């Protein structure tokens, strides 16, 4: 699915719609940020657009302004919950670790994130 307002079988669409509970930490008109249920860092928040897009490439192609909103909300979350220093990770596809196919950025912060790409 490339882009729709909502996908009824999508967990993140259900969270955005308020049908599934989540620990929401910030919202914008177009995006929602909530704590990851299996955190990998002291601050681990998922930022999702309210509209359904399968992955980061689909979102960037379909609505660059919405991608900008997702990144801006991630920055706001990092400023509110950490010291403004954060890693923003988008997994794209199952081999890259994406398990929910509604684009989402992982805001990771609150500790030294020692890994750097080769």
Secondary structure, DSSP 8 states (H G I E B T S, - for coil): --EES--TT-HHHHHHTTSS---EEEE-SSEEEEE-TT-SSSEEEEEEESSEESSHHHHHHH-HHHHHHHHHHHHHHHHHHSSS--EEE---SGGGT--SSS-EEEEEESS-------
